[in-house]
Amino acid sequence: METYNYKKSQEMFARAVKVIPSGIYGHLGPAEGCFIPVQAYPFYVDRAEGAYMWDIDGNRFIDYMCAYGPNVLGYNHLEVDRAAMEQLQRGNSTTLASPVMVELAELLVDTVDSADWAFFAKNGGDVTNLAMLSARAATGRSVVVKFIGGYHGVMPWMQELGYPGIIPEDVENVVTLPFNRADLFATLVANNPDRIAGVIGTPYHHPAMHDNELPVPGFWQDIRRICTENGIVLIVDDVRAGFRLNTRGSDFHYGFKADLICFCKALANGYNISALCGIESLKSAVSSVFNTGSYWLSAMPMAAAVKTISILREIDGATLMKKMGTRLTDGLVEIADEHGFHLKVTGEPAMWFMRLTDDDSGIIHQEWIAECVRRGAFLTNHHNLFINCAMSDEDIDLTFDIAHEAFTAVRRNHPEMFN
């Protein structure tokens, strides 16, 4: 198949760097080192529908990044967009709250196992930060525990000392521990009585640029027990995995119950909203925290979220995504083996991480991903990949064809590996 070129994307980026820091800011920008080699990737999208997006050069891609997670039902989903537009016609950002906020909160309480209430914001970092503040408000303690490599947003306390702009005072009350080490958490708690306000973690360990790690049997149950015995708030950051593992929450999926659980990405199929849900005993603590934003009462995304969650429940989206993700990842492993490569897949099938283990540098993996992108399968080499409910068996079959061609190209470029 013909490989893509990106003349218009490159021209647009040349314009962008003159007026926008880094051209494309944040983790989506080529300056962040996520697109390697840079020339293999498009930078600007023209339109998107279902499982696909088209760049401004007219190239079509099966999008396995799903906008880094928000696309859970398919781009431009007719029912979700209709619900959002109907609410927009009635009102969106207004002085008073819309009744749809109550409807969405009721739906989340009915859907999420650990939810007795819901509080809405815009970004995942809004609600992970609110969860931390609420844990401190509820306990009167200062220390927050997180796990090494876990990403919870960009607030100073979420980052590491040495990052630009971060000073010691930002992180002096944050302790990091390895994921899956409940014994170390128990020791920390024992050595710091009445100092730890909360512990925050993703339901399984999905750091960028590293193999993912599922919780070992008993890990979360031990964390839950220690928190209960010591009055510590257990916070689950379900921003990325939420609704992809189980519509009742990823804590339910792994057999425990969070005190606070954070949602964003898949909550509204791309409309900008996040939610903090939690248990009844923490409602007053959350209410006491001053935390708001200019658009946090915006009703249009709330209507989209109501429709998105309702559809995910109706179609059992989590089971569907697991089935499709398993077929895709199993097939890619087999194709890699057929071409003499070794593909390692970790994480959950609906939101997996993969890398070729054929060289320690990661260059071979970067090359293979780049060859897939050039042929129409948008993947990244550094991050979780995502399934959405619009993907079909035909889309996966096309991805297999692309993977075959990409492995052939990499093998042709590296004859020294197969002598």
N, C-alpha and C positions, 0 to 999 in steps of 0.2 A: 504494500500500500504506500501511497505517496506521503512523504513527511511534510510537516507544516512549516511555514515561515511566518514571521511576525513583523513585517515592515511597518504597518500602521501602529502597532503597539510600541515599537521602538521610537517612532516619530513622536507619539503622544508622550512617552516617558521623557524624551528630550525637552519637550515643552514643560512638563511637570516639574522637573528638578529646578527650573528657574523660579518657580513660585511656591513650591511645597517642600518643606524639609524632607530630605531623602527621596523626593519624587513621589513615593507611596509610603506613608508613614506606618509605623507599627510592624507587627510580625508578618504582615502580608507583603512587605516591600522587599525587593531584591537586595537592598543594602543590608538586610539582616542576615544574608547568607543562606536563606532557606531555598533559593532557587539556584541549583548548581547542576550543570553550567547554566548561566543566566540566559544564554541564547536559545535554550530549549523550551523556554516558558513564555506564554503570553502574559501581558500585564493588565489588559483592560477587557472587560466583558461588554458585549453589545446587548445580548438578551439571554434568557434562561427559561427552560420549560421542562418539567418532569425531572428526569435524571441527567439532563444535558444542559450545557451552556455553550454559547457561541461567542468567540472573541471578536474584536473589531476588524480583524482580517477575514472574518467569515469562517474560521475553523470551528468545527464542532467537537466537543469533548464530553465523554461520560465523566461526570464530576464526582470523584470519590472523596473529595474534601467537603462537599455539601456545605460550602460557606463556612468551613471549620465547625460544622455541626448543626446550625439552625435548620437546614433543609432536611426535614424528617419525612414529609409526605410527598415531596416533589416540588420543584420550583413552579411558581404561578399556579398553585393548586386552586382550582375553580371554586370549590365550596368555601375554602378559607378566605380567599380574596373577596368573594361575594359578601361573606359575613363582615369582613373588615370595611368594605365599601358602604354597606348599609349603615354601619355605625358611624362612619365618617359623614354621611349625609345628615345624620341626626345631631352629630357633634363629636368632637375629638378632644382637644385641649380646651377645657372650659373652666370657669371659676369654681363650679360645683362638681363633685364626683358623679359619675354615671352609675345607674343601677347595674350595668354590666360588670362592674367591679365586684359587687356582692355575688352575682351569678358565678363569676369565675372563682371567687373564694369558696363558695359552696361546692363547686365542682371539684376543686382541689382537695377539699376536706373529704369529699366522698370517694376520691380516687386514690390519694396518697395515704399509705398506711399510717405514717407517723404524723399526719397533719390534723391538728385540731383548729387551726386558723391559718390564714395566709396574708402576707404583707407584700406589696408590689413595688418594684423599682424598674430600672432600665437595663443595667448590665449585670453580668455575673459578679463582678467585683463589688457592685453596690450591696448585694445581699450577703456575700461572704464577709464583707466588712461589717455590715449590720449584725450578722451573727456573732462576730467577735465582740462588738460593743455590747450586745445583749448579754453575752456570757459574763462579761465583766460587771455589767449592771446587776445581774441576777445574783452573783456570788460575792461582789465586793473585792474580788481578787484581781491580780494584774497579769499573771503569766498565761500565755497561750502556747500550746504545743502543736506543731505541725510536723509533717514527714519530709525527709530530705528529698528534694526533687519535685515535690508537689507544687502545682501551680494553682493559686487561688485569686489572682488578679495582680494589679500593679500599685496598690496602696503601699506606702513605705514599709509597713510591718510585714507585708507579704514578700518582700524582696530580701536580698542578701547584702550584708556589709561588703563593700567593694564595688557594688553597682553604682554607676554615676548618679549622684544626687542623694545617696543613702548615707546617713550618718549613724554613729553608734547608738545614739538615743532612740532611733527609729526601731531598732530590733533588740534592745536590751532586755525586753520582757517576752521575747519569743525564743522557744527552745525547739530545735529540730532533732528528730530521731529517725532511724531507719524504719521504713515500712515493714510490716509483718513481725515486729519485735515487741510484742506485748510485754515481755519480761523487762525490757528496758524502760518502758512506760511505767510499769509497776514500781521499779526501783526509783525512778524520778519522783513519782508521787509520794512514795514513802520518805524520801529525803527532803521533800518540800511540802510539808503538811500545811494545808489551808492557804497555799499560794497559787495554785493552778485554777484558772477560771474555766478554761475549755480546751478541748483538743479538736482539731479540724483535719480532715483527710478526705481524699477522693475514695469512692467505694472500692476501686481497685487502683493499683499504682500505674498511672499512665503519663509519665514524664515525657517531654519532647526529647528526641534523639537517643532514646534508650529503650531496651526491651521492656515491655509491660510486665506487671507482676500481679497475679491474682492473689486475693487474701488466702493465707494458709488456713486449714480447718481450725476453727476456734479462735482465730485472731480477733475478729470483731466482737465475738461474744466475750472474750477476756477484757477487751477495752471497755465494752458496755458495763461489765460487772465492776471494774475498777472505778469507772466514772460514777456509777450509782452509789457505791460504797463511800466515795469521797466527795460527793456533792459537786462533781465536775460536769460541765455541759459538753455533751458529745455532738459535734457538728459534722454533718456529711456534706461535702461539696459535690453535689450531683449536677453541677452546671453543664458538664460535658456529656456525662453518661445518662443523665436523667431521661426517662421514658424510652430509652433504647434497650435497657435490660429488662425492665418490668414497669408497666404503667403505675404500679403501686409504690414505686421508688426503688432505688438500688439497694438501700438498706434492707428492705423487704426481700429483695432478690438474694441477698447473702445471709438472711436469717437473723437479723437483729433490728433494733429500733433506735433511730436517731432521736435526739432531743430537738435539734434544729436541722433542717435540710434545705439546701439552696438549689434552685432551678433557674435555668435561662435557656440557652441555645434552642433545644427542640420544643420549648414551651409553646411557641406560636408560629412555627414554620417560617421563621425569618422576620416576623414583626418584632419590634424592639421592646421587649418586656422581660423582667425577671421576677422571681418570687422567692421569699423566705417563708417556709412553713415550719410549724413546730407544735410542741405539746402544750396542753392547757396551762400548766404551771409556769410557763415562761411568757405567757401573753402579756402580763403586766410589765415584765422587764423590757420586752420589745417596745411596748407602748411608751415607756419612760425615756427611751433614747431619742434625742433630737436627730432625725435623719430624714432628709427629704430632697427633692430635686424638681427642676422646673417643669418636667413633663411626666412626673410619676403618676399623675391621675389620667394620663392620656387613655381614652376609651377604645380607640380603634384597635390597638394591639390586644387589648383585653378580649374584644370580640373574636379576634383571630385565634387567641389562645383557647377560648371556650370551644370553638369549632375544631381546632387541632386536637385537643385532648379527647373530645367526644369521638372523633374519627379514629384515633389511636386505640381507644377502648373498643370501638365497634369492630375494627378489623384485626384486633390483637396484633398491633404493629410490632411489638417487641419480638413475638414469636416469628413473625414474617421476616424481620430483619436478621434474626439469628439464623434462620434457614438459608436465606440468600447469602449472608456473610460466610457461613460454613461452606456452602457450595463454591463460592468464589475463592476463598483462601485455600481450601483443599485442592482445588484445581490449579491454582498458581504454584503451589508447592510441587505438584506432579509435573507441571510444565517445566519448572526450573530443573528438576531432576532429569527430565528427558533431554535437556540441553547441557547437562553436566554441571549445573550450578546447585547451590544449597540455599534455599529460602527458609528463613526462620520466621514463624508467625507467633506472636504473643498477644495477650489481652483477650477481649471478648470478640466473637465473630461479627457482631454488629458495629464494633468500633475497635478495630485491630491495629496492631503495629507490625511491620514486617521489615526485614533487612536480609540482604545476601551476606552470608558469612564467609565468602570465598577469599576475602582479603581483610586484614585488620584495619586498613585505612578508611574503608567505606567507599572508596572511589568506584569500585565495580558496581556497588548498589546504586550510587548516584547516576552512573552512566545508564544502567538499566531503566531506572525511573525516568530519566530524561528521554530515552528512546521510546518509552511508552507514551509520554506526553506528546512527543512529536508526531505520534500516530493517532492520538485522539482519546487517550485514557489519562485524565488529569489526576495525578498522584503527587505526593511529596515524599521526600526521603527522610524527613526529620520528625514526623508527627503521626498521631493516630490518623487512620483513614476511617471513613464512615459509609455505612449503608443507609439508603432511604427507601421508603415504601413504594416509590415509583419505579424502582429498578426491576427489570424483568430478566427472565432466563436468556432472552435474546441479547440483552445488554451484557450479561456476563459472558455469553458465548463470544460476542465481539471482543470483549476484554481479553479472553483467552487467545484469540487470533492476534491481537496486538501484542500480547506478552510473548507469543512464539516469535514474532518478527523482531521484537526488541531483544530477546535473548540471542537470536541469530546475529543481529548487528553487533552486540557486545562481544560475542564469541569471535566474530570476524575481526574485531578491533584488537583482540588479545589472544593471538595464536599461541603466545608463549605459555598460556595457562593450560594448554591441552596437548603439549608435546609429550 
